[in-house]
Amino acid sequence: MKTEAVLDDIRARIESGYPLLFLKTAEEDRWERELAELALESERGLVTWTITRGLQPPISGEDHEPPSASRLLTQIRDYPEEHLFLIKDFHPYLQDPLVLRQLRDLLPELIAQRKTLLLFGPVLQVPLELEKDSVRIELPIPDYDDLRDEFDQVLAVLRQAANPLQLSSDNEDRLIKAVMGLTAQEARKAWMRALRGRTELNDDVFTALISEKRTLASGSDLLEFYDLDENVADIGGLDQLKEWMSKRAEAYSPRAREQGIPLPKGMLLLGVQGCGKSLTARATARLLSFPLMRLDIAALLGAQRGESEKNMRSVLSLVESIAPAVLWLDEIEKGFAGVEGDGVGAADATMLRLVGTFLTWMAEIQKPIFVVATANSVENLPPEMLRRGRFDELFFVDLPNFEERKHILGIHLKKRGWKTEQFDLSDLARRTDGFSGAELEQIVVTALIEAFGNGQILSQEELERAWRSTVPLSVTMEDKIFALRNWAQDRCRRATSDSRVTAMLEAEQRIETTRIPVDDDDSAPLPPWAQLAASGQLKAGIVEYVRKDGDVLFPGLVEAMSPYMEVAGDQGLAVRSNPNTVLWAGMSQPLCELICELVSSKRLYIHPTDIERYKQIQKGVRLPILKEPTDEKVPRASWLAASLRTAPHPVHSARLSRIGRMKLGGS
């Protein structure tokens, strides 16, 4: 329920003479403010009580006796009529028979004097003796409108910065929805943490906000919370599915709400194993900026009668409390196995009830929850789940075509830092007809491991050897895949464009077998460190360069890496524990970040070196010279001549183990 609706309910009960309301909430400050306003509007006095401070305000003068539960119930009689008493954390004292009897004796007087006790706290325990005389109300966490007010206050603080973040109305809406399910205080802290110091918005902000919801699902063994690491760009092909999803994402916008556009329910992805169904589920959550939770259907089953159905209702209630969210049911045909029996009475009665509960929930849910179900077969799926109206769409995800295979290979090479132009992906995509996305990824992984094990750099030949050693699923399970394709032909929408033009283009690409040479035959082979850097493996290239030379000055490293990345800039390196100890300057931000990461991970080490080495190459930093590292704070910026090695310094290793990037003058 919305905050306003709950307040109206509480107000009506107070005015109707209810003497005892149990209010459960973890948001003490927010609801105390709301109840104070309610008391003001109802023209009633409000008195609060805690075991540490007693009644506030006291009935008369100073009270020197220590507060107690028994004394509280005596003092309430002294207050005038038509008062509300907000009593915090009273549940431990209800275990005392004397206090419980006092409270029951007090009830007739409360009714006569139009007083109401609001027993307020995070625990909702009503003794059996009070069940008929009280009402239990669970106070809701903030809804969208409540969070809108909180967000405006956060924005007011952030706009005081020198270069404040500019947000569109759509972005503000996404930022609010990303924290729905959190308390107001949690939401404020999450926004401040994610937005402070930012001048532009990106996906990392929404990922950070959504990760704050992890604790909401942590108390359940039935839901698994996923970080949003993958996005739509990580999916190779599936253009029709991507286009469909982008349109559904728009249905959650404020504009869509204004026009009365219904909320999408979800989609069922049916297809061949290893073709990106699970990846699509994870990418969908990032596209919508919703938290992703995976429901393990098998874990719902309990040994006792009715336990499974109770687990289902509990987990669906938890999902609603976290909404907006994406609920992922992976391999749903296995989770709901037993719904379709082979004979009369063969179907599992418990599973039938679980399916019924879930489908009813999907039909009636009013909150922004997008369900993504994946399946590898249709044999065990109940027909009622496949009919239109349960899911918005049923997609069939087939084995990737030529262009998709080429795209998938490129994605997995880029994810591991390799430049795709160094390889003939067209030739490899032509050879891998019938391979799934997972099998294409395994080709890349196998080739990388084999090349590294042989002391070589990844090459086209290694990729081809990995291809030859892989037997695709389309060969070992040809009959099942054929049957699945036939079933989906007229029942599902294809996730990939399937037109004759696409088929003709693919055929033309398959005929083309010209391989792009990686290196000019007349040129001398590059050293291993340069091959790594040229292939995009910059960190590995830097380490190999330092390992080859043994002791590298910063100018030498800058010059060596210049053909492979931007090296010049206004950034420099300094010792974190002594920030005025400058190591080098005039470098680009990416190069500084690479060096910092390598030193932090102890793959490279900083060593003080003789200043004469820099004088010989006529290089240096225009700062006073620091002869050696020191634990004493350097009063002004000074240059420490240093070099990079792959082994720690015997004396100064600890002092120089953490370096940072900062903006400095040129060298």
N, C-alpha and C positions, 0 to 999 in steps of 0.2 A: 504494500500500500504506500501511497505517497505521504509525505510528512503532513501536509495540510489535512488529508483525510483522517489520519490518526489523531491529530490535534482536535478535529471536530468531534471524533468519537469520544475522546477523553473529556472534552468540554460538556458534551451531552450527558455523560455518565455523572459528572460532578454536579451538574445542575439538577439531575434526576435524584440526587441523594445517595449515590453509591458511597459507602463509608471507606472502602478498602480497595485500592487498585495496586496490583503488582506490575511494575514496569521494568522490562528487561532491556538494557542497552549497554554497549561498551563506550558510547560517546557521552560521557557525563557532562562536559562543558556545553556542547551544542544543545542537548535536550534540557539542561537546566535553564539556558536562555529562552528556549521555546516555551517551557512551562511557566517561566516568570512572566512572559508576555501574555500567556493564556490567563494567568491569575489577574493581571492588570486589566485585560479586556473584560473578564468576568466580574470585576470589582470585588475581588476577594483578597484577603491578606495571604502572604506566602511566608512560611517559616521553614528553614532548612535545619537538618540535624545530622551530625556525624558523631561518632564515638570520641573523637578527639576534641571537638569544639562545643558539643552540646547544641542546644537550640539557639538559632540566630534569626532574628533578634530575640534576646531573652525577654521574658514577660515583664520584668521590672528590675532595674539596676543591675549590679554585678552579681554573678552567681559563683560562689566560691566552692561549691560542692562538685566533686568530679562527675562527669556525665556517665550514665549507665542506661541500659535498655529499660529497666524497671522504673527508674526515675523519669525517663522520657514519657512513659505512658501516664504517669501521675501528673506531670506538668502540662500535658495537652489540655487537661480539664480547665486550666486557669486562663486559657486564651479565649478571646471573644468568639462569637459565632461566625460562621461563614469564612473559615480559614482553611487553607491548604497546607499540609505538612509534608514536605519533601524529605523523606527519611532515607539516607544513603547506607547501603551495605548492611541491612538489618537481618539478612538471612541467617547468620550464625546464631543470633539470639533467639530465633524461633524454635531452636532445639531445646530451650529451657522451658520446662512445664509451667513454672511460675509466670514467666513473661507471656507465654501463650495464653494462660488463663486470664491474666490482666488485660490482654488485648481483646479477648472475647467479651470480657465484662465491660470493656469500654465501647464496644460497637453500638449499643442502643443510644448512648449519650452522643456519639458522633452523628448518628442519624437525626437525633432531635435538634442538635445545634448546627446542622448542615456543615459539618466538617468532614474533610476527606483526607485520609492518609495515603500518600503516594510512596510505596515501598520501592525504592529505586536502586538498581545496580546491575552488574553483569550476570548475576545468577538468578534464575527464576525457579525458586523452590517454594511451593505452597503447601503447608501442612494440611493433612487430611481434615483436621478440625476446622479449617478456614475456607475450604473449597466452596462451600455454599454461600459464604458471606463475602466473597471477593471475586475480582475479575482479573485475569492475566492478559497483559497486552505486551507484545514484542515490538519495541520501537524500531522502525526501519532505519537503515543507513540512508544517507542523502541520495535523493533522486537527481535527475538531470537539472531541474530548476534550482535545487539547493546548491549543487556544485557550480552552477552558473554564477551565483552570487559569490561563492568562495573564489572562483577563478578571476572574477573582476577585481577582487582585493589583491590577489597575487600579481595580476597585470599592473595594478597601480604601483606596486613596489618595484617591479622590473622596469617600468617606464621611467624611473628616476635615474637609470644608468645613462652614461654619456652617449652610447649608441644603442638605443633600445630596439628590441626585437619587434619587427612589424608583422602582424598576423592578419590573414584574411578571415572572414566569418566562417568559411569552411574549415580552415585550420583550427580555429578556436573550438569549433564543434568537435573535431577529431580529438583534440587535446582533452576535452571534457569527457567524451565517451571512453577514452583510453583508461581513465581512472575510476569509472563507475564500478561500484562494488567495494570501494575503499571508504573508510570513514572520512569525514571532512578534514580532520587533522592529518591523516595519512595522505590525502589528496594534495593538500597544501605543501607538505614536505616533498612529495614526489614531483610536483610542478617546479618548485624552487630548485631542486637538485638537477632536474633535466634541462631547465631553461636558463638558469643563472649564467651570465657571461656570454650567451649565444647571440649572434647577430643574424643568423638564418636558421630555418627549420629544415630538418632532414629526417629520414626514416629512423635514424639512431635514437632520436628523441622519443618517438612512439614506442620503440623497442624497450627503451629504458623504463618508460612509464608502465608498460604492460608487465614488465618483469616484477614490478612492485606487487602484483596480484598473486605471485607464487604462493605466499603464505596462506591465501584463502583456500587453496586446494591442498595444502600440505597436510591438513588433518584427515584427509580421506585416503584410504588405500585403494579406492576404486577409480580415482581420477589421477592421470599423470600430466603434469604441467610441462609444456615444451617452450623453450626459448625460440624467438623468431629469428633464426639464423638464415633461412632461405627466403628468397623473394622470387617474383615471377620471372626475372631475368635468368634465374638458375634452371628454369624448365626449358628443355630443348623441344622446339616445335609446339604442338597442341594449340595452334593459332585460334581455332574456333572456340576452344574451351577458355583461353585467355580473354578473348573478346567478350564472351558471355559473362565471365567473372567481373571484368572491369565495369560492365553495365550494372551488374548487381551491386557492386560497391557504391555506385551513385545512388542507389535506392536508400542508403542509410544517411544521406546528406540532409541538412535542414530544408533545402528546397523541395526534396521529395516528401518530407513530412508535411510541409505547407500545402502540397498538392494532393495529399491523401494517398500517396503511393504505398501499397502494402509492403511489409517487410518480407524479403526473401526467406524461404524456409531452409533450403539446402540443395544438395545434389548427390546423386549416387554415381560413382565412377566404377564402371565394370571394364575389365580388360586383362590383357596378358600380364603375367607376373614380371616385375622389374621394368615396367614402362612408364613409371613416374606418377602413379596414383598417390602414393604416400607423400611424395615430394610436393604434389599439387595441393594436398591438404595443408601442409605446413606453409606453403607460399600463399595460400588463400588467406590465412590468418594475418600474415604481414600486410597483404594488400588491403584488408579491411581495417588494419590496426586494432585487431581484437586479440585477446589472449587465446591460446590454443590448448585444449585439454583433450586427452585421449581417454576414452572409456573402455575399460577392459570388461567386456560383457561376461566372460567366463567367471570373473571374480565376483560377480553379483550373486552367484549360486550359493545358497546356504544349506546346511544340513537339516535345520528345523523347518517345519511347515510354516509358510508365510514369510520366512526370513528373506528369501530372494526378492519377493515383491516389495518388501520393506526397503531393502537395499536399493532397488531401482527408484522408488519414490524419493529416498533420501538423496541419491546422487543427482537426480533431476532437479530437486529443490536447491542443491548446492550450485549447480550450473546456473540456475536462474538468479541466484544471489550474486554471482560473479558477472552476469550479463552486463554489457554486450560481450559475446564470446563465440568462438568456433568450437563445436563439439565434434570430435573425430572418432568414428567407429571404423577401425581398421579390420579388413577381412571379415566383414559382417556375416558372410555365409557360414564361417566357422563359429562365430560367437552365438548365432541363433540356430546352430545345428540341432536337429531334433524336432523342429517345428513341423516339418513335412515328413510324416511317417510312411512306411511302406504298406500298411494295412489298417484296418479299422482299430482305432484305439492305440495305434502305434506312436502317434505324435506325443511328445513330452508335454504333459499338462502344465507343468511349471513354466516351461519355455513359451508355451502359448499365451499364458497370462502375462509374462514379461513383454512379449511382442505387442500384445494388446495395450498394455500400459504405456509403452513407448510410443506407439502410433497415435494413441489418444492424446498424449502429451504434445506430440508434434503438431497435431491438428488444432490444439487449443492454445498453444503458447503465444503470448502477446509480447514477449520481450525480444530484443534483438539477439537471437541465437541462431547461428547458421550451422546446420548439420552437414558434415561431409562424411559419407559412408563409402568405403571401398570394398570391392569384391573381385575375386579371381574366377568365380564360376557362378552360375545361376541355379544349379541343381538343388541346393538346400535353402534357397531364399523363398520366404512365404510370398504368394501372389499378391496379397494385400499391401505388401511393402513396395511392390513394383508398379502398382497402378498409379495413374496420374493424380496429382493432388497431394501425395505424400511428400515427394521431393519435387522441386521446381523443374528438374531436368535429370534425365538418365544419359550419361555420356559413355561411349565405348572408346577406350584407349587402346589402339592397336600398336603393333610393332612400328617403330619409326621408319619413315621413308628416307630417301637419299638426303634431302636437304636437312631433315631433322637429325639424321645420324651425323652429318657434318657439323651441325650446330652443337650437338651433345659432346662430341669429341673436343671441340673447341672450348666448351664450358669447363670440362674437366682438366684440360691442360692449363687454362687460365687460372683456375682455382688453385693450382699448384705452382703458379708463378712462371709458366712457360709461355713464350710468344708463339702464337699459332702460325704466324707467317713463316716460321722456321720448318714447318712440316707440310707435306702434301696431304691435306685432309680430304680433298676430293677423291684421291685414289683410294685412301683407306675407307672412306664412306661407301665407295663403289664395291669394295671387296666384302663389306660387312652386311650385306643384305640378309635380313632375317634375324639380326642381333637386336636384343632389347637394350634400353638405356643403361640398365645395371651392368649388362655384359660389355657394353662399350666403355663404361667407367673402369671395369676390371681390366680391360685391355691396356688402358693408360696406366693403371696402378701396377700391373704386372711388368710392363715395359720399364717403368721407373725403377722398380726394385731390381730387376735383372741388370739394367744398365749400371746402377750404383754398385751392385755386387760384383760386376766385372770391372769396376774402376773406370767406367766410361760415362760420357754425357748422353742423355736421352737422344736417340736418333730415329729416323724413319724406319731403319732396318729393325730396331728393337720393337717398335710398334707393330710391324708386320709379323715378326716372330710371335709376339703375344697373340695376334689375331689367329695365326695358324694353329696355336695350341688350345684355342677356346672352341668348345662345341656348344652352339647356342641352344636355348630351350626350344626354339622353333623346330629343331631337328629331333630332339629327344621326346618332345610332347606334341608332335605334329597333329595327331588325331584330335586331341583335346582343344588345341588352338583353332583348328578348322571348325569344330563343332561350335565353339564359342563365337566365332565370326559369323557363322550361319544364323545363330540365335539372335545376335545383335543387329543383323542386317536391316530389319524393318522395325525393330523395337527400340533402338537407342539412337541418339544423335552422335555423330562422329566427332571426336575431339580435334581431329585434323581435317583441313580442307581436302576434299576428295573429288576433284574435277578432272575432266579429260585434259585440260590445259596443264594442270599440275603433273599429271602422269606423263604427258609429252615432254615437259621440261626435265623431269626426272630421267626419262629414257635418254634424252640428249646428253645429260650430265654423265650417265653411265657409260656412254660410248666414248666420251672424252677421257683419255688415259694419259695425257701429257703430264709429266711430273715436273714440278718447279724445282730446279736445283737449289740446294741449300747454300752451297758455297761455290765460288768460281774455281774451276779446276786449276787455273793458272796461279791462284793466290796461295800463299803459304798458309798452312793450318794454324789456327789460333791456339794459343796456350789454353789449358783447361780452365783457368780462372776467367779468361776472356770468353770462352764458349759458354760458360755458365751465365755470365753477365749479359751476353748477347741474346741468350734464350730467355731472359727475364728473371733469372735466379740471382738477383743482385746481392742479397746477403751472403749466399754461398760463394759468389764470385769474390766479394771483399775478403772473406775469411781465407779463401784459397790464395788470393794475391798476397796477403800478409804472411801466410804460411810459407809460400814459395820464397819470398824475400827474407823473411825472418825478423826484420826490424824496419818498419816503414814509417817515414815522416808523413805528416798530414798533406803537404803539397804533392808528394808523390802519389798518394792515394787519390787525391782530387784529380790529378792529371790522368791517372790510369782509368778512372771511372767516367771521364768526360764523354767518351763516345757512346755510352750506354744510358746516361741519365743526365738531367740538369744538375750541375755541380756548383755553379756560382750563385751567390745570393748574399743577403744581409744577415745571415744567421751565424752563430758561433757556438762553441762548446766550452763549458766551464764545470768545475768540480761542485757537486751539489752541497757537500758539507762545508765548503768554503767558496761561495759564489764569485768572489773577486779573483779567484784563481782561474785565469782564462787559458785554454789549451790551443785553440785555433779559431779563426774567424774568416768571414768572406765565403761561407759555404751556403748551399741551398738547404731549405728546410727538409726535403726528403732525405738528402745525404746525411744531415745531422741526426735525423731520427733513426736511420739505419745503424749508424755508429753507436748511438746511445743504446739501442736495443741489443746490439752485439756485445757491448761492454757489460750491460746489465745481466745478460744471460751467461756471462763468463766464457764467451767464445773468443773474445779479444780482451787484451789488458793494456792499460795505459802505463807507460814507463817514462820517468824523467830522462832526458837525454842531454848531451853536451850542446851548448848553444852554438859552438863552432860548426856543427853539422848544418845548421840553418844558415849560418853566415856563408858557408861554402856554396850553397845554392842561391844565395842572395834573396832569401825569403824570410819573413818574420811578421810579427804583429806590432803595430805602433802603440806599445804600452810599456811601462816600466817592467824590467825583467826580474822574475822571481827565480832565485837560484835553485831552490828545492822545495818540495811540498812541506807544509807545516800544519800542525793542528791549531795554531793560533790564527784568529781571524785576520785576514789580510784587509787593511783599512781601505784600500782603493784598488781598482782593477789593475791586475798585473799579469804578465804573460809568463807561463811556465813552459819552457821548451820540452816537448814530449814526443814520443813515438808510439806506434802500435805493435804489439807482439801477440803471440798465441799462448804465452806462458806468463804467470803472474810475477810481479816484481818481488824480490825477497824481503824488502823493507817497507815499501810504500804501497803495497797492494791494497790494503784496507782503505787508506786515505783516498785512493784514486779509483775505487770500485764502482762509484756511482757518479755519473756525469749527466749534465742536463743541457738542453738547447736553450739559447737566449739570443735576443737581437743585439748585435754588436756592430762596430765599425768594420770597414774592409781591411784586408791584410796587405 
